């Protein structure tokens, strides 16, 4: 109970006296919990990474019940979120270097929530309600090399919930960075091999009871034999003692004593009566020695030998084929055994035990005759059934590239790896194909003529099914990227990528592209660049991007503007290609109306890449104009 106050009749009670009475009751409550040792986390308050997206905060589960070191109750019902990016002093907890770390500890402390403000007799504001509350305290330890950081010390005024390890550049607190090894649960009982960490008394007691019951029933934590005493026992029959030791050592000694050459001398044996011989009491060894001497005496005495004809045979079970073995003499039965086994049906009269199974697992059971077992061997090896053929039952050693297995597995391996002309072959190693000797002999030949176009080669590209392909048409070789011909149209391997086709035939080179993001498109490529190579003589494309070839080309020239009296106007015209050498053959074809120009247009200053087109003007004017096609041959 609390320290009591005795209020009396007509007592004028002061504020301090009333407060003291409440303080005494509260102290009694706190002292009871503290005296019983019930301090720490009683329920929940588990620290975990923030859900659903981890950041530099952690979640603390509720409803939580906690008693601090003074027995004060800390309670919160809902899930709490605690920022560990800064400590309680507002200092950032980030780590300064890549090889450093620090431990940030999350504590919870008792606090009071003040509410219901009122004005007292001194005109001062006081809070009438001072409810129990809580606050989270974030404390950071010193920065140290990874693996050497030390967590902050435990606090006398707060309960530790978890330690969080921070490292350089960290922007999330994940579960593997949260440690509860130092968490101050109400019951933390260290021990080996078992320990207990619990919040409530019933939970701790239940854990202890479970551990004890498991030990008593032998379900877990059984005593090793080396930890159980053996008080010692009587001596063996040969006098060897069994002194006090552990159960483990005594069991080992029992095995060693009996396994030794003198083991039989250690086991006692009672007397056994009989006629004409009897065995005296002693040990197993002494009785075995006596029996051996009696047997040797009988076998070594020719006078006591029994003729087979004088020994009765009482009859026995039939042979495996049912042939009977009736009562007779030992001599007659031995003669019958020889005759029965020497006959052609002898193999049918001998039984066989179970034999090892065939390689495919087909059993060879007991309960049959030797003849039946031999017949089964022939039938098993001759079997041609699917999945049960004789080849699967016969073992085969490793040979060349064939692994150890059965005849069937090696035949299947040959079937799977041998090159054949009527099925697809997969080569996982580099193949060398030279063809016939001499440069005129082809290494590989495709003799089937294409209909529209035939796929000759397909090469895998990236893992998203992108491929390269080589096609042949009647007169053209085509190389495609990300395009497959399906007899009617082109299909893209990856619809989000452009497709390209390069063509070469007798007359031209052509580059085609389709950049549309459609899975299929017709055999009319959206972008196409052709280069004629027939009938143009020698042609070249130099490193500067100039197309050089003989043959005609056409360009365009025009001039417009004012001109003075008796002057000449003109403009430079580049050719659309370069000539190997300038021929000087220029033809003009005027276009539209020519104004204020006299005579014919003239070509001057010609080069392999262009000329200057000029016109004569005889009168001053403000609008001189000419336009013409220019054909260079």
Secondary structure, DSSP 8 states (H G I E B T S, - for coil): --------TT----HHHHHHHHHHHHHHHHHHHHHTT--EEEE---EEE-SSS--SEEEE-SSEEEE-TT--EEEE-S-EEEE-SB-TTS-B---SSTTEEEEEEEEEEEEEEEEEEEE-TTS-EEEEEEEEEEEEEEEE---EETT--------TTSEEEEEEEEETT-----GGGEE-TT--BSEEE--SS--EEESSHHHHHHHHHHHHHHHHHTSSS---GGGSEE--B---TT---B-SEEHHHHHHHHHHHHHSTTHHHHSEE--B--SS--B-SEEHHHHHHHHHHHHHHHHT-GGG---GGGSEE--B---TT---B-SEEHHHHHHHHHHHHHSTTHHHH-EE--B---TTS--B-SSEEHHHHHHHHHHHHH---TT--GGGGSEE--BTTB-SEEHHHHHHHHHHHS--SSS-----S------SSSTTS-SS---S--SS-EEEEEEE-STTS-EEEEEE-SS-EEEEES-EE-SSSEE-SSTTS-EEEEEE-SSEEEEEEE----SEE-SS-SEEEEEE-SSS-SEEE-TTS-EEE-S-EEEEEEEEEEE-TTEEEEEEEE-SSB-SS----EEEEE-S--BS-EEEEEEES--SSEEEEEEEE-S-EEEEEEEEEEEE-
